[in-house]
Amino acid sequence: MSMLDKLKGMLKGHEEQAKRGVDKGGDMIDQRTGNKYQSQVDMGQKQADDYIDRSRDQGNPPPQ
């Protein structure tokens, strides 16, 4: 089982919690870098949120 499959299994049913974690992580990076990489962090947060939303919409079954 690949790491991506494991991640998908862990996300299932916890999408909102994962999105909050992405936001908190991005905020922490911005704080520690003095917002030096804010645009890149924001882009990464958006991509992570989009991935979480796509996973939820596809209804991926948990890996076996």
Backbone as XML, in Angstrom:
<?xml version="1.0"?>
<chain id="A" units="angstrom">
  <residue number="1" name="MET">
    <atom name="N" x="0.853" y="-1.172" z="0.000"/>
    <atom name="CA" x="0.000" y="0.000" z="0.000"/>
    <atom name="C" x="0.899" y="1.235" z="0.000"/>
  </residue>
  <residue number="2" name="SER">
    <atom name="N" x="0.585" y="2.164" z="-0.889"/>
    <atom name="CA" x="1.404" y="3.366" z="-1.000"/>
    <atom name="C" x="1.045" y="4.371" z="0.095"/>
  </residue>
  <residue number="3" name="MET">
    <atom name="N" x="1.928" y="5.313" z="0.297"/>
    <atom name="CA" x="1.702" y="6.350" z="1.296"/>
    <atom name="C" x="0.460" y="7.168" z="0.937"/>
  </residue>
  <residue number="4" name="LEU">
    <atom name="N" x="0.249" y="7.416" z="-0.352"/>
    <atom name="CA" x="-0.924" y="8.168" z="-0.787"/>
    <atom name="C" x="-2.207" y="7.427" z="-0.436"/>
  </residue>
  <residue number="5" name="ASP">
    <atom name="N" x="-2.209" y="6.120" z="-0.612"/>
    <atom name="CA" x="-3.390" y="5.326" z="-0.248"/>
    <atom name="C" x="-3.663" y="5.411" z="1.253"/>
  </residue>
  <residue number="6" name="LYS">
    <atom name="N" x="-2.604" y="5.377" z="2.040"/>
    <atom name="CA" x="-2.762" y="5.498" z="3.492"/>
    <atom name="C" x="-3.335" y="6.862" z="3.862"/>
  </residue>
  <residue number="7" name="LEU">
    <atom name="N" x="-2.834" y="7.906" z="3.204"/>
    <atom name="CA" x="-3.329" y="9.256" z="3.469"/>
    <atom name="C" x="-4.804" y="9.370" z="3.125"/>
  </residue>
  <residue number="8" name="LYS">
    <atom name="N" x="-5.194" y="8.825" z="1.997"/>
    <atom name="CA" x="-6.607" y="8.861" z="1.595"/>
    <atom name="C" x="-7.477" y="8.157" z="2.628"/>
  </residue>
  <residue number="9" name="GLY">
    <atom name="N" x="-7.008" y="7.026" z="3.130"/>
    <atom name="CA" x="-7.762" y="6.295" z="4.139"/>
    <atom name="C" x="-7.906" y="7.080" z="5.430"/>
  </residue>
  <residue number="10" name="MET">
    <atom name="N" x="-6.855" y="7.797" z="5.812"/>
    <atom name="CA" x="-6.902" y="8.577" z="7.051"/>
    <atom name="C" x="-7.807" y="9.791" z="6.907"/>
  </residue>
  <residue number="11" name="LEU">
    <atom name="N" x="-7.890" y="10.352" z="5.702"/>
    <atom name="CA" x="-8.716" y="11.543" z="5.482"/>
    <atom name="C" x="-10.207" y="11.228" z="5.501"/>
  </residue>
  <residue number="12" name="LYS">
    <atom name="N" x="-10.553" y="10.046" z="5.085"/>
    <atom name="CA" x="-11.971" y="9.702" z="4.935"/>
    <atom name="C" x="-12.729" y="9.937" z="6.240"/>
  </residue>
  <residue number="13" name="GLY">
    <atom name="N" x="-13.707" y="10.824" z="6.175"/>
    <atom name="CA" x="-14.516" y="11.141" z="7.336"/>
    <atom name="C" x="-13.933" y="12.238" z="8.214"/>
  </residue>
  <residue number="14" name="HIS">
    <atom name="N" x="-12.747" y="12.709" z="7.880"/>
    <atom name="CA" x="-12.083" y="13.740" z="8.696"/>
    <atom name="C" x="-11.629" y="14.913" z="7.826"/>
  </residue>
  <residue number="15" name="GLU">
    <atom name="N" x="-12.361" y="15.188" z="6.777"/>
    <atom name="CA" x="-11.945" y="16.200" z="5.822"/>
    <atom name="C" x="-11.851" y="17.595" z="6.436"/>
  </residue>
  <residue number="16" name="GLU">
    <atom name="N" x="-12.852" y="17.977" z="7.201"/>
    <atom name="CA" x="-12.847" y="19.319" z="7.792"/>
    <atom name="C" x="-11.700" y="19.478" z="8.793"/>
  </residue>
  <residue number="17" name="GLN">
    <atom name="N" x="-11.445" y="18.440" z="9.552"/>
    <atom name="CA" x="-10.340" y="18.465" z="10.505"/>
    <atom name="C" x="-9.002" y="18.600" z="9.762"/>
  </residue>
  <residue number="18" name="ALA">
    <atom name="N" x="-8.863" y="17.903" z="8.649"/>
    <atom name="CA" x="-7.640" y="17.989" z="7.848"/>
    <atom name="C" x="-7.466" y="19.390" z="7.277"/>
  </residue>
  <residue number="19" name="LYS">
    <atom name="N" x="-8.561" y="19.990" z="6.820"/>
    <atom name="CA" x="-8.478" y="21.347" z="6.273"/>
    <atom name="C" x="-8.072" y="22.357" z="7.342"/>
  </residue>
  <residue number="20" name="ARG">
    <atom name="N" x="-8.576" y="22.167" z="8.566"/>
    <atom name="CA" x="-8.160" y="23.056" z="9.663"/>
    <atom name="C" x="-6.669" y="22.889" z="9.947"/>
  </residue>
  <residue number="21" name="GLY">
    <atom name="N" x="-6.188" y="21.661" z="9.867"/>
    <atom name="CA" x="-4.764" y="21.397" z="10.080"/>
    <atom name="C" x="-3.903" y="22.052" z="9.009"/>
  </residue>
  <residue number="22" name="VAL">
    <atom name="N" x="-4.369" y="22.012" z="7.772"/>
    <atom name="CA" x="-3.650" y="22.667" z="6.676"/>
    <atom name="C" x="-3.577" y="24.170" z="6.937"/>
  </residue>
  <residue number="23" name="ASP">
    <atom name="N" x="-4.692" y="24.772" z="7.361"/>
    <atom name="CA" x="-4.716" y="26.203" z="7.648"/>
    <atom name="C" x="-3.768" y="26.560" z="8.788"/>
  </residue>
  <residue number="24" name="LYS">
    <atom name="N" x="-3.811" y="25.783" z="9.865"/>
    <atom name="CA" x="-2.936" y="26.051" z="11.008"/>
    <atom name="C" x="-1.475" y="25.897" z="10.631"/>
  </residue>
  <residue number="25" name="GLY">
    <atom name="N" x="-1.169" y="24.864" z="9.854"/>
    <atom name="CA" x="0.206" y="24.648" z="9.421"/>
    <atom name="C" x="0.715" y="25.789" z="8.562"/>
  </residue>
  <residue number="26" name="GLY">
    <atom name="N" x="-0.116" y="26.245" z="7.644"/>
    <atom name="CA" x="0.262" y="27.381" z="6.797"/>
    <atom name="C" x="0.467" y="28.648" z="7.604"/>
  </residue>
  <residue number="27" name="ASP">
    <atom name="N" x="-0.411" y="28.880" z="8.572"/>
    <atom name="CA" x="-0.269" y="30.064" z="9.428"/>
    <atom name="C" x="1.027" y="30.002" z="10.224"/>
  </residue>
  <residue number="28" name="MET">
    <atom name="N" x="1.384" y="28.804" z="10.702"/>
    <atom name="CA" x="2.612" y="28.648" z="11.470"/>
    <atom name="C" x="3.833" y="28.929" z="10.589"/>
  </residue>
  <residue number="29" name="ILE">
    <atom name="N" x="3.818" y="28.432" z="9.356"/>
    <atom name="CA" x="4.927" y="28.690" z="8.444"/>
    <atom name="C" x="5.040" y="30.180" z="8.169"/>
  </residue>
  <residue number="30" name="ASP">
    <atom name="N" x="3.901" y="30.840" z="7.900"/>
    <atom name="CA" x="3.923" y="32.290" z="7.657"/>
    <atom name="C" x="4.506" y="33.036" z="8.846"/>
  </residue>
  <residue number="31" name="GLN">
    <atom name="N" x="4.098" y="32.651" z="10.043"/>
    <atom name="CA" x="4.579" y="33.319" z="11.244"/>
    <atom name="C" x="6.085" y="33.136" z="11.404"/>
  </residue>
  <residue number="32" name="ARG">
    <atom name="N" x="6.555" y="31.927" z="11.218"/>
    <atom name="CA" x="7.980" y="31.640" z="11.433"/>
    <atom name="C" x="8.875" y="32.232" z="10.355"/>
  </residue>
  <residue number="33" name="THR">
    <atom name="N" x="8.327" y="32.480" z="9.170"/>
    <atom name="CA" x="9.138" y="33.038" z="8.085"/>
    <atom name="C" x="8.866" y="34.523" z="7.881"/>
  </residue>
  <residue number="34" name="GLY">
    <atom name="N" x="8.065" y="35.119" z="8.761"/>
    <atom name="CA" x="7.739" y="36.533" z="8.614"/>
    <atom name="C" x="6.994" y="36.812" z="7.316"/>
  </residue>
  <residue number="35" name="ASN">
    <atom name="N" x="6.158" y="35.888" z="6.900"/>
    <atom name="CA" x="5.351" y="35.997" z="5.674"/>
    <atom name="C" x="6.199" y="36.092" z="4.406"/>
  </residue>
  <residue number="36" name="LYS">
    <atom name="N" x="7.468" y="35.701" z="4.494"/>
    <atom name="CA" x="8.364" y="35.786" z="3.349"/>
    <atom name="C" x="7.884" y="34.921" z="2.190"/>
  </residue>
  <residue number="37" name="TYR">
    <atom name="N" x="7.265" y="33.793" z="2.492"/>
    <atom name="CA" x="6.811" y="32.853" z="1.466"/>
    <atom name="C" x="5.285" y="32.736" z="1.455"/>
  </residue>
  <residue number="38" name="GLN">
    <atom name="N" x="4.609" y="33.795" z="1.844"/>
    <atom name="CA" x="3.165" y="33.757" z="2.016"/>
    <atom name="C" x="2.431" y="33.311" z="0.752"/>
  </residue>
  <residue number="39" name="SER">
    <atom name="N" x="2.826" y="33.811" z="-0.403"/>
    <atom name="CA" x="2.104" y="33.443" z="-1.626"/>
    <atom name="C" x="2.280" y="31.956" z="-1.943"/>
  </residue>
  <residue number="40" name="GLN">
    <atom name="N" x="3.499" y="31.425" z="-1.718"/>
    <atom name="CA" x="3.719" y="30.003" z="-1.957"/>
    <atom name="C" x="2.955" y="29.149" z="-0.948"/>
  </residue>
  <residue number="41" name="VAL">
    <atom name="N" x="2.932" y="29.587" z="0.313"/>
    <atom name="CA" x="2.206" y="28.849" z="1.354"/>
    <atom name="C" x="0.713" y="28.865" z="1.044"/>
  </residue>
  <residue number="42" name="ASP">
    <atom name="N" x="0.190" y="30.017" z="0.655"/>
    <atom name="CA" x="-1.228" y="30.115" z="0.309"/>
    <atom name="C" x="-1.575" y="29.199" z="-0.859"/>
  </residue>
  <residue number="43" name="MET">
    <atom name="N" x="-0.677" y="29.129" z="-1.852"/>
    <atom name="CA" x="-0.908" y="28.260" z="-3.001"/>
    <atom name="C" x="-0.915" y="26.787" z="-2.555"/>
  </residue>
  <residue number="44" name="GLY">
    <atom name="N" x="-0.007" y="26.429" z="-1.689"/>
    <atom name="CA" x="0.038" y="25.063" z="-1.175"/>
    <atom name="C" x="-1.199" y="24.719" z="-0.366"/>
  </residue>
  <residue number="45" name="GLN">
    <atom name="N" x="-1.661" y="25.678" z="0.446"/>
    <atom name="CA" x="-2.877" y="25.461" z="1.229"/>
    <atom name="C" x="-4.071" y="25.253" z="0.302"/>
  </residue>
  <residue number="46" name="LYS">
    <atom name="N" x="-4.159" y="26.043" z="-0.747"/>
    <atom name="CA" x="-5.273" y="25.919" z="-1.690"/>
    <atom name="C" x="-5.231" y="24.562" z="-2.382"/>
  </residue>
  <residue number="47" name="GLN">
    <atom name="N" x="-4.047" y="24.132" z="-2.796"/>
    <atom name="CA" x="-3.926" y="22.838" z="-3.463"/>
    <atom name="C" x="-4.296" y="21.698" z="-2.516"/>
  </residue>
  <residue number="48" name="ALA">
    <atom name="N" x="-3.875" y="21.792" z="-1.265"/>
    <atom name="CA" x="-4.216" y="20.757" z="-0.286"/>
    <atom name="C" x="-5.724" y="20.724" z="-0.055"/>
  </residue>
  <residue number="49" name="ASP">
    <atom name="N" x="-6.340" y="21.900" z="0.092"/>
    <atom name="CA" x="-7.796" y="21.963" z="0.282"/>
    <atom name="C" x="-8.535" y="21.378" z="-0.923"/>
  </residue>
  <residue number="50" name="ASP">
    <atom name="N" x="-8.053" y="21.705" z="-2.127"/>
    <atom name="CA" x="-8.677" y="21.172" z="-3.341"/>
    <atom name="C" x="-8.559" y="19.652" z="-3.386"/>
  </residue>
  <residue number="51" name="TYR">
    <atom name="N" x="-7.409" y="19.117" z="-2.996"/>
    <atom name="CA" x="-7.207" y="17.674" z="-2.978"/>
    <atom name="C" x="-8.163" y="17.006" z="-1.993"/>
  </residue>
  <residue number="52" name="ILE">
    <atom name="N" x="-8.302" y="17.612" z="-0.826"/>
    <atom name="CA" x="-9.208" y="17.067" z="0.186"/>
    <atom name="C" x="-10.646" y="17.072" z="-0.333"/>
  </residue>
  <residue number="53" name="ASP">
    <atom name="N" x="-11.029" y="18.170" z="-0.975"/>
    <atom name="CA" x="-12.387" y="18.260" z="-1.528"/>
    <atom name="C" x="-12.613" y="17.218" z="-2.623"/>
  </residue>
  <residue number="54" name="ARG">
    <atom name="N" x="-11.619" y="17.040" z="-3.496"/>
    <atom name="CA" x="-11.760" y="16.041" z="-4.569"/>
    <atom name="C" x="-11.875" y="14.644" z="-3.982"/>
  </residue>
  <residue number="55" name="SER">
    <atom name="N" x="-11.089" y="14.357" z="-2.959"/>
    <atom name="CA" x="-11.145" y="13.037" z="-2.327"/>
    <atom name="C" x="-12.520" y="12.784" z="-1.739"/>
  </residue>
  <residue number="56" name="ARG">
    <atom name="N" x="-13.088" y="13.800" z="-1.107"/>
    <atom name="CA" x="-14.414" y="13.657" z="-0.509"/>
    <atom name="C" x="-15.466" y="13.460" z="-1.599"/>
  </residue>
  <residue number="57" name="ASP">
    <atom name="N" x="-15.358" y="14.225" z="-2.688"/>
    <atom name="CA" x="-16.340" y="14.155" z="-3.761"/>
    <atom name="C" x="-16.288" y="12.827" z="-4.505"/>
  </residue>
  <residue number="58" name="GLN">
    <atom name="N" x="-15.108" y="12.240" z="-4.613"/>
    <atom name="CA" x="-14.971" y="10.973" z="-5.319"/>
    <atom name="C" x="-15.428" y="9.809" z="-4.478"/>
  </residue>
  <residue number="59" name="GLY">
    <atom name="N" x="-15.535" y="10.006" z="-3.168"/>
    <atom name="CA" x="-15.970" y="8.926" z="-2.295"/>
    <atom name="C" x="-15.033" y="7.742" z="-2.352"/>
  </residue>
  <residue number="60" name="ASN">
    <atom name="N" x="-13.738" y="8.024" z="-2.320"/>
    <atom name="CA" x="-12.759" y="6.945" z="-2.402"/>
    <atom name="C" x="-12.967" y="5.944" z="-1.272"/>
  </residue>
  <residue number="61" name="PRO">
    <atom name="N" x="-13.028" y="4.667" z="-1.593"/>
    <atom name="CA" x="-13.123" y="3.666" z="-0.533"/>
    <atom name="C" x="-11.813" y="3.587" z="0.228"/>
  </residue>
  <residue number="62" name="PRO">
    <atom name="N" x="-11.865" y="3.246" z="1.505"/>
    <atom name="CA" x="-10.619" y="3.132" z="2.259"/>
    <atom name="C" x="-9.759" y="2.002" z="1.699"/>
  </residue>
  <residue number="63" name="PRO">
    <atom name="N" x="-8.435" y="2.188" z="1.697"/>
    <atom name="CA" x="-7.560" y="1.144" z="1.179"/>
    <atom name="C" x="-7.629" y="-0.105" z="2.039"/>
  </residue>
  <residue number="64" name="GLN">
    <atom name="N" x="-7.336" y="-1.245" z="1.426"/>
    <atom name="CA" x="-7.380" y="-2.521" z="2.144"/>
    <atom name="C" x="-5.999" y="-3.061" z="2.372"/>
  </residue>
</chain>
